[in-house]
Amino acid sequence: MAKTPAANKPLIVVEKNLNQHFAQTAKLFQKVLEKGSELSLDETWSQETVTAGLAGPGCERIARNRGGSDNITELLKITPELYAWLGYNESWAFSGMVGGARSYSFRQISFTVYLGWKGDAVKPQMFRAEWAGYAEWSKGSYGFQANNAGHPHWQFDALESVLTKTEADDAELFLELLREETEEPSPVEFAPQISNDLIFDVVRAQNMSRMHFASAAAWWLPEAERKHAHNPTGVQQLRDWSSNTLDYILQELVRLTSN
């Protein structure tokens, strides 16, 4: 008889243990990415949140697709000039005092992969591996991010990353024409005005990056064990997930080098 999964609850750690977690995470990255002491973590502590990202002399700053920026490090050489780059972000929220010590609730950890040349400000964002925990995402409301989405999961950004502003404007115009066509007869000259390549722009303009592709979903198991949203029960699980996710990303990126 299948066991009923235990109820989810936020992962909460005290400040001392969170500091130790970041120190061990930095060593993990140095080992897996073969960077040594040139790669470290940059932690930002405030009254309400704690965030961590990559730091070091080999890092470059890049703008993210949906705002903000990432410190990224060289991950793998794809061609003599093209490199895969890695960005990392981890965040925790202040949860209250525990035995006189500040405690923090896990929010999310993510790795983002970019492709681009060294020193170039343009490095298209390709995909992300993310794990958002069971947390208080709105006041008094606990749960997982994005209703019924998989956690951890993959998200894909390549389509919108390679869409220029002109192409996006053309795609929006085309979609508007299609909407009008459903409301009234289209003019005779409508078809010849449409570029044969416009369908590719319209497809790239779709918000595929909003979709969550579950990376830990055993859908073949009995219903009680079939869940695809998982919550970490300790910081060691976060580090294990990070290590194995990075190994897998590197394994798959190597396939590009054989082209």
C-alpha positions in Angstrom: 0.0 0.0 0.0 1.4 3.4 -1.0 2.2 5.8 1.7 0.6 9.2 1.8 3.2 11.9 1.3 4.0 14.0 4.3 2.6 17.5 4.4 4.8 20.1 2.9 6.3 22.8 5.2 8.8 25.6 4.5 12.5 24.9 4.9 13.7 27.2 7.7 17.3 27.5 8.9 19.0 29.8 11.4 21.5 32.4 10.2 24.6 30.4 11.4 23.5 27.4 9.4 22.7 29.5 6.3 26.2 31.0 6.4 27.6 27.4 6.6 25.4 26.4 3.6 26.7 29.2 1.5 30.3 28.4 2.3 29.8 24.8 1.4 27.9 25.8 -1.8 30.9 28.0 -2.9 33.2 25.0 -2.4 30.8 22.8 -4.4 30.8 25.2 -7.3 34.6 25.5 -7.3 34.9 21.7 -7.5 32.2 21.0 -10.1 33.1 23.9 -12.3 36.9 23.4 -11.8 37.3 27.1 -10.9 39.2 27.0 -7.7 39.4 30.1 -5.5 38.8 32.4 -8.5 35.0 31.7 -8.1 33.1 32.7 -4.9 29.7 33.7 -3.8 28.4 37.2 -3.4 25.8 37.3 -0.5 23.5 40.2 0.1 21.9 40.3 3.5 19.1 42.7 4.4 16.4 42.9 7.1 14.0 40.9 5.0 15.9 38.8 2.5 19.2 37.1 1.7 20.4 36.5 -1.8 23.5 34.9 -3.2 25.1 34.9 -6.7 28.4 34.3 -8.3 31.5 36.5 -7.9 35.1 36.5 -9.0 37.6 38.0 -11.5 36.4 35.7 -14.3 32.7 36.7 -14.0 30.9 39.0 -16.4 27.7 41.0 -15.8 24.8 40.3 -18.1 21.2 41.6 -18.4 18.4 39.1 -17.9 15.5 38.7 -20.2 12.9 39.8 -17.7 14.8 42.5 -15.9 17.6 42.5 -13.5 21.1 41.2 -14.1 23.3 38.2 -13.5 27.0 37.7 -12.6 27.9 34.8 -14.9 31.0 32.6 -15.2 32.4 30.8 -18.2 31.0 27.2 -18.2 32.2 25.4 -21.4 33.8 26.3 -24.7 31.3 25.3 -27.5 33.4 26.5 -30.5 36.7 28.3 -30.7 34.9 31.6 -30.0 31.5 30.7 -28.5 31.1 29.8 -24.8 28.3 28.6 -22.5 28.0 30.8 -19.4 26.3 30.1 -16.0 24.4 32.4 -13.7 23.3 31.3 -10.2 20.8 32.9 -7.8 19.6 31.7 -4.4 17.2 33.6 -2.1 15.8 33.2 1.4 13.3 35.3 3.3 13.5 36.3 7.0 11.2 34.1 9.0 11.5 35.2 12.6 13.6 34.6 15.6 14.4 31.1 16.8 16.1 30.8 20.2 17.5 34.3 19.9 18.8 33.8 16.4 17.5 35.1 13.1 15.9 32.4 10.9 15.3 32.3 7.1 12.8 30.5 4.9 14.0 29.0 1.6 12.5 30.7 -1.5 14.3 29.5 -4.6 17.6 28.5 -6.2 18.2 28.7 -10.0 20.9 28.2 -12.6 20.7 30.1 -15.9 22.7 29.2 -19.0 23.7 31.8 -21.6 25.6 31.5 -24.9 28.0 34.2 -26.1 31.5 35.5 -26.7 33.9 36.6 -23.9 33.6 40.3 -23.2 30.5 40.7 -25.3 27.5 42.4 -23.6 25.1 40.3 -25.7 24.8 36.7 -24.4 21.3 35.2 -25.2 19.6 33.5 -22.3 19.0 29.8 -23.3 17.4 27.9 -20.4 17.1 27.7 -16.6 17.0 24.9 -14.0 15.0 26.2 -10.9 13.8 24.9 -7.6 11.2 27.1 -5.8 10.3 25.8 -2.4 7.1 25.6 -0.4 6.9 29.1 1.0 4.8 32.1 1.9 4.6 33.7 -1.5 1.9 36.1 -0.4 0.9 37.2 3.1 -0.5 34.3 5.0 -0.7 32.1 1.9 1.7 29.1 1.7 2.3 26.9 -1.3 4.4 26.3 -4.4 5.0 29.0 -7.0 2.8 28.8 -10.2 -0.2 26.8 -9.4 0.3 23.0 -10.1 3.7 23.6 -11.7 6.6 21.2 -11.3 9.3 21.8 -8.7 12.2 21.6 -9.4 11.7 22.4 -13.1 13.3 23.6 -16.4 12.3 26.8 -18.2 13.3 27.7 -21.7 14.2 31.2 -22.8 15.9 30.7 -26.2 12.9 31.7 -28.3 12.4 35.1 -26.8 16.1 35.7 -26.4 16.7 35.6 -30.2 13.7 37.8 -31.1 14.6 41.3 -32.0 12.4 44.3 -31.2 11.5 44.7 -34.9 10.5 41.1 -35.2 8.5 41.3 -32.0 6.6 44.4 -33.4 6.0 42.5 -36.7 4.7 39.5 -34.8 2.4 41.6 -32.7 1.0 43.3 -35.8 0.5 39.9 -37.5 -1.4 38.6 -34.4 -3.6 41.7 -34.5 -4.4 41.2 -38.1 -5.4 37.6 -37.4 -7.6 38.8 -34.6 -9.3 41.2 -36.9 -9.7 38.5 -39.5 -11.9 36.5 -37.1 -14.2 39.5 -36.6 -14.7 40.7 -40.2 -13.8 39.5 -43.7 -10.2 40.0 -44.5 -9.2 42.3 -47.4 -8.2 40.7 -50.6 -4.7 42.1 -50.4 -4.1 40.7 -46.9 -2.2 37.5 -47.8 0.4 39.1 -50.1 1.4 41.5 -47.3 2.5 38.7 -45.0 6.2 37.7 -45.0 6.8 34.0 -45.5 9.1 34.1 -42.5 6.7 35.9 -40.2 5.3 32.7 -38.8 8.8 32.0 -37.3 8.7 35.5 -35.6 5.3 34.8 -34.2 6.4 31.5 -32.8 9.5 33.0 -31.2 7.3 35.7 -29.7 5.4 33.2 -27.6 6.1 33.3 -23.9 7.5 29.8 -23.7 9.7 30.8 -20.8 6.6 31.0 -18.6 6.1 27.3 -18.9 7.5 25.0 -16.2 8.8 21.6 -17.3 9.0 19.3 -14.3 12.3 17.7 -13.7 11.3 15.3 -10.9 8.0 13.8 -11.8 7.5 10.1 -11.5 4.2 10.0 -13.3 4.3 6.2 -13.8 4.0 5.5 -10.1 0.8 5.0 -8.1 -1.2 8.2 -7.6 -0.1 8.8 -4.0 3.6 8.9 -5.2 3.0 10.7 -8.5 3.5 14.3 -7.4 5.7 16.6 -9.4 6.1 19.4 -6.8 8.8 18.7 -4.2 10.1 20.7 -1.3 13.6 20.4 0.0 13.8 19.1 3.6 17.3 20.4 4.3 20.1 22.5 2.8 22.1 19.3 2.0 19.3 18.4 -0.5 19.8 21.9 -2.1 23.5 21.2 -2.5 23.0 17.7 -3.8 20.5 19.1 -6.4 22.9 21.8 -7.4 25.8 19.4 -7.8 23.9 16.9 -9.9 22.1 19.6 -11.9 25.4 21.2 -12.9 26.8 17.9 -13.8 23.8 17.2 -16.0 23.9 20.6 -17.7 27.6 20.2 -18.5 27.0 16.7 -19.8 24.3 18.0 -22.2 26.2 21.1 -23.3 29.1 18.9 -24.4 26.8 17.5 -27.1 27.0 21.0 -28.7 30.7 20.8 -29.1 30.5 17.9 -31.5 28.5 19.9 -34.1 
